[in-house]
Amino acid sequence: MAHLYYIHDPMCSWCWAFRPTLDRLFAKLPSSTTTSNLLGGLAPDTNKPMDIQMRLNLQATWRNIQTKVPETQFNYNFWAENTPRRSTYPACRAVIAARKINKINEDKMIFAIQQAYYLRALNPSDNNTLIRLATEINIDKSLFESYFYSDTIASRLLEEIQQSRSMGASSFPSLIMEVNSEYRPIAIDYHSESSIIHSIKSITN
């Protein structure tokens, strides 16, 4: 058996660009390859507003992504309608909380956060936004809050960050293949899942 780890952050714009290819990849993987997600954690908790240079850098990243992966959509109204913070850990904890409640909620929450951030101009650094998104995907509000604010979920995020780093993931998105207790990085192709599947088969064979 081989296991594929997808290491990501729900507020990583390159992860958003990779999502369509990732969905096709997971749908086409051989049954002998199992998968799981790990939260890499881009930016720790902070209440400090993002400085002007960081805002400009991230908007430049969005434009760069649209040049290289043209089908990727962004709503630039986000920058005028919010007070952005360089803080992605809350969104990461929201994904873990949703997964803890029910595994089927994990990808729903990831997608809800991505759509909120990149299409709806909502701020997933804000706890209230994340709680709202949980209710929109039909997670009980009180139950979600009890997990989201718990020390258990906070600890789990730090464990996943450490695990992803120990496996050699230094950027997001990353794909790491575990075969015979060895970790092998898989090159990301934003345009086609075929080359990724080819790499996986080469390793597993």
Contacts in CASP RR format, 6 or more apart in sequence:
PFRMAT RR
TARGET T0000
AUTHOR 0000-0000-0000
METHOD contacts of the structure
MODEL  1
MAHLYYIHDPMCSWCWAFRPTLDRLFAKLPSSTTTSNLLGGLAPDTNKPM
DIQMRLNLQATWRNIQTKVPETQFNYNFWAENTPRRSTYPACRAVIAARK
INKINEDKMIFAIQQAYYLRALNPSDNNTLIRLATEINIDKSLFESYFYS
DTIASRLLEEIQQSRSMGASSFPSLIMEVNSEYRPIAIDYHSESSIIHSI
KSITN
1 32 0 8 1.000
1 33 0 8 1.000
1 34 0 8 1.000
2 32 0 8 1.000
2 33 0 8 1.000
2 34 0 8 1.000
2 177 0 8 1.000
2 178 0 8 1.000
2 179 0 8 1.000
2 200 0 8 1.000
2 203 0 8 1.000
2 204 0 8 1.000
3 33 0 8 1.000
3 34 0 8 1.000
3 35 0 8 1.000
3 36 0 8 1.000
3 177 0 8 1.000
3 178 0 8 1.000
3 179 0 8 1.000
4 29 0 8 1.000
4 33 0 8 1.000
4 34 0 8 1.000
4 35 0 8 1.000
4 36 0 8 1.000
4 175 0 8 1.000
4 176 0 8 1.000
4 177 0 8 1.000
4 178 0 8 1.000
4 186 0 8 1.000
4 200 0 8 1.000
5 35 0 8 1.000
5 36 0 8 1.000
5 37 0 8 1.000
5 38 0 8 1.000
5 164 0 8 1.000
5 167 0 8 1.000
5 169 0 8 1.000
5 174 0 8 1.000
5 175 0 8 1.000
5 176 0 8 1.000
5 177 0 8 1.000
5 178 0 8 1.000
6 22 0 8 1.000
6 35 0 8 1.000
6 36 0 8 1.000
6 37 0 8 1.000
6 38 0 8 1.000
6 173 0 8 1.000
6 174 0 8 1.000
6 175 0 8 1.000
7 37 0 8 1.000
7 38 0 8 1.000
7 39 0 8 1.000
7 40 0 8 1.000
7 164 0 8 1.000
7 167 0 8 1.000
7 169 0 8 1.000
7 172 0 8 1.000
7 173 0 8 1.000
7 174 0 8 1.000
7 175 0 8 1.000
7 176 0 8 1.000
8 15 0 8 1.000
8 37 0 8 1.000
8 38 0 8 1.000
8 39 0 8 1.000
8 40 0 8 1.000
8 110 0 8 1.000
8 172 0 8 1.000
8 173 0 8 1.000
8 174 0 8 1.000
9 15 0 8 1.000
9 39 0 8 1.000
9 40 0 8 1.000
9 41 0 8 1.000
9 42 0 8 1.000
9 88 0 8 1.000
9 91 0 8 1.000
9 92 0 8 1.000
9 172 0 8 1.000
10 39 0 8 1.000
10 88 0 8 1.000
10 91 0 8 1.000
10 92 0 8 1.000
10 94 0 8 1.000
10 95 0 8 1.000
10 109 0 8 1.000
10 110 0 8 1.000
10 113 0 8 1.000
10 114 0 8 1.000
10 117 0 8 1.000
10 124 0 8 1.000
11 42 0 8 1.000
11 43 0 8 1.000
11 88 0 8 1.000
11 91 0 8 1.000
11 113 0 8 1.000
11 117 0 8 1.000
11 124 0 8 1.000
11 125 0 8 1.000
12 42 0 8 1.000
12 88 0 8 1.000
12 172 0 8 1.000
12 173 0 8 1.000
13 58 0 8 1.000
13 61 0 8 1.000
13 62 0 8 1.000
13 65 0 8 1.000
13 74 0 8 1.000
13 118 0 8 1.000
14 61 0 8 1.000
14 65 0 8 1.000
14 172 0 8 1.000
14 173 0 8 1.000
15 114 0 8 1.000
15 172 0 8 1.000
15 173 0 8 1.000
16 65 0 8 1.000
16 72 0 8 1.000
16 114 0 8 1.000
16 117 0 8 1.000
16 118 0 8 1.000
17 65 0 8 1.000
17 68 0 8 1.000
17 69 0 8 1.000
17 72 0 8 1.000
17 190 0 8 1.000
18 173 0 8 1.000
18 188 0 8 1.000
18 190 0 8 1.000
19 111 0 8 1.000
19 114 0 8 1.000
20 71 0 8 1.000
21 189 0 8 1.000
21 190 0 8 1.000
21 191 0 8 1.000
21 192 0 8 1.000
21 193 0 8 1.000
21 196 0 8 1.000
22 173 0 8 1.000
22 193 0 8 1.000
24 193 0 8 1.000
25 193 0 8 1.000
25 196 0 8 1.000
25 197 0 8 1.000
26 35 0 8 1.000
28 193 0 8 1.000
28 197 0 8 1.000
29 35 0 8 1.000
29 197 0 8 1.000
29 200 0 8 1.000
30 201 0 8 1.000
30 204 0 8 1.000
32 204 0 8 1.000
33 200 0 8 1.000
33 204 0 8 1.000
37 95 0 8 1.000
37 106 0 8 1.000
37 110 0 8 1.000
38 160 0 8 1.000
38 163 0 8 1.000
38 164 0 8 1.000
38 169 0 8 1.000
39 92 0 8 1.000
39 95 0 8 1.000
39 96 0 8 1.000
39 157 0 8 1.000
39 160 0 8 1.000
39 161 0 8 1.000
39 164 0 8 1.000
40 92 0 8 1.000
40 160 0 8 1.000
40 161 0 8 1.000
40 164 0 8 1.000
40 165 0 8 1.000
40 169 0 8 1.000
40 172 0 8 1.000
41 88 0 8 1.000
41 89 0 8 1.000
41 92 0 8 1.000
41 157 0 8 1.000
41 161 0 8 1.000
41 172 0 8 1.000
42 88 0 8 1.000
42 172 0 8 1.000
43 86 0 8 1.000
43 87 0 8 1.000
43 88 0 8 1.000
43 89 0 8 1.000
44 87 0 8 1.000
44 89 0 8 1.000
45 87 0 8 1.000
45 89 0 8 1.000
45 90 0 8 1.000
46 85 0 8 1.000
46 86 0 8 1.000
46 87 0 8 1.000
47 85 0 8 1.000
47 87 0 8 1.000
48 85 0 8 1.000
48 86 0 8 1.000
49 83 0 8 1.000
49 84 0 8 1.000
49 85 0 8 1.000
50 58 0 8 1.000
50 84 0 8 1.000
50 85 0 8 1.000
50 86 0 8 1.000
54 86 0 8 1.000
55 79 0 8 1.000
55 84 0 8 1.000
58 84 0 8 1.000
59 76 0 8 1.000
59 79 0 8 1.000
62 74 0 8 1.000
62 76 0 8 1.000
65 72 0 8 1.000
65 74 0 8 1.000
66 72 0 8 1.000
66 74 0 8 1.000
68 190 0 8 1.000
69 190 0 8 1.000
69 191 0 8 1.000
73 118 0 8 1.000
73 119 0 8 1.000
74 118 0 8 1.000
74 119 0 8 1.000
75 118 0 8 1.000
75 119 0 8 1.000
75 120 0 8 1.000
75 121 0 8 1.000
77 121 0 8 1.000
78 84 0 8 1.000
78 117 0 8 1.000
78 118 0 8 1.000
78 121 0 8 1.000
78 122 0 8 1.000
78 123 0 8 1.000
81 121 0 8 1.000
82 121 0 8 1.000
82 122 0 8 1.000
82 123 0 8 1.000
83 123 0 8 1.000
84 123 0 8 1.000
84 125 0 8 1.000
85 123 0 8 1.000
85 125 0 8 1.000
87 125 0 8 1.000
88 124 0 8 1.000
88 125 0 8 1.000
89 157 0 8 1.000
90 124 0 8 1.000
90 125 0 8 1.000
90 126 0 8 1.000
90 127 0 8 1.000
90 130 0 8 1.000
91 113 0 8 1.000
91 124 0 8 1.000
91 125 0 8 1.000
91 130 0 8 1.000
92 157 0 8 1.000
92 160 0 8 1.000
93 148 0 8 1.000
93 153 0 8 1.000
93 154 0 8 1.000
93 157 0 8 1.000
94 109 0 8 1.000
94 113 0 8 1.000
94 124 0 8 1.000
94 130 0 8 1.000
94 133 0 8 1.000
94 134 0 8 1.000
94 148 0 8 1.000
95 106 0 8 1.000
95 109 0 8 1.000
95 110 0 8 1.000
95 113 0 8 1.000
96 153 0 8 1.000
96 156 0 8 1.000
96 157 0 8 1.000
96 160 0 8 1.000
97 134 0 8 1.000
97 144 0 8 1.000
97 147 0 8 1.000
97 148 0 8 1.000
97 150 0 8 1.000
97 153 0 8 1.000
98 105 0 8 1.000
98 106 0 8 1.000
98 108 0 8 1.000
98 109 0 8 1.000
98 134 0 8 1.000
98 137 0 8 1.000
98 139 0 8 1.000
98 144 0 8 1.000
99 105 0 8 1.000
99 106 0 8 1.000
99 109 0 8 1.000
100 147 0 8 1.000
100 152 0 8 1.000
100 153 0 8 1.000
100 156 0 8 1.000
101 139 0 8 1.000
101 143 0 8 1.000
101 144 0 8 1.000
101 147 0 8 1.000
102 139 0 8 1.000
105 137 0 8 1.000
105 139 0 8 1.000
108 137 0 8 1.000
109 133 0 8 1.000
109 134 0 8 1.000
109 137 0 8 1.000
109 139 0 8 1.000
112 133 0 8 1.000
112 134 0 8 1.000
112 136 0 8 1.000
112 137 0 8 1.000
113 124 0 8 1.000
113 130 0 8 1.000
113 133 0 8 1.000
116 122 0 8 1.000
116 124 0 8 1.000
116 129 0 8 1.000
116 133 0 8 1.000
117 123 0 8 1.000
117 124 0 8 1.000
122 129 0 8 1.000
122 132 0 8 1.000
123 129 0 8 1.000
124 130 0 8 1.000
124 133 0 8 1.000
127 148 0 8 1.000
130 148 0 8 1.000
131 141 0 8 1.000
131 144 0 8 1.000
131 145 0 8 1.000
131 148 0 8 1.000
134 141 0 8 1.000
134 144 0 8 1.000
134 148 0 8 1.000
135 141 0 8 1.000
135 144 0 8 1.000
147 153 0 8 1.000
164 174 0 8 1.000
164 176 0 8 1.000
167 176 0 8 1.000
167 178 0 8 1.000
167 183 0 8 1.000
168 174 0 8 1.000
168 176 0 8 1.000
168 183 0 8 1.000
168 185 0 8 1.000
169 176 0 8 1.000
169 185 0 8 1.000
173 188 0 8 1.000
174 185 0 8 1.000
174 188 0 8 1.000
175 185 0 8 1.000
175 186 0 8 1.000
175 187 0 8 1.000
175 188 0 8 1.000
175 196 0 8 1.000
176 183 0 8 1.000
176 184 0 8 1.000
176 185 0 8 1.000
176 186 0 8 1.000
177 183 0 8 1.000
177 184 0 8 1.000
177 185 0 8 1.000
177 186 0 8 1.000
177 200 0 8 1.000
177 203 0 8 1.000
177 204 0 8 1.000
178 184 0 8 1.000
179 203 0 8 1.000
179 204 0 8 1.000
184 203 0 8 1.000
186 196 0 8 1.000
186 199 0 8 1.000
186 200 0 8 1.000
186 203 0 8 1.000
187 195 0 8 1.000
187 196 0 8 1.000
187 199 0 8 1.000
188 196 0 8 1.000
189 195 0 8 1.000
189 196 0 8 1.000
END
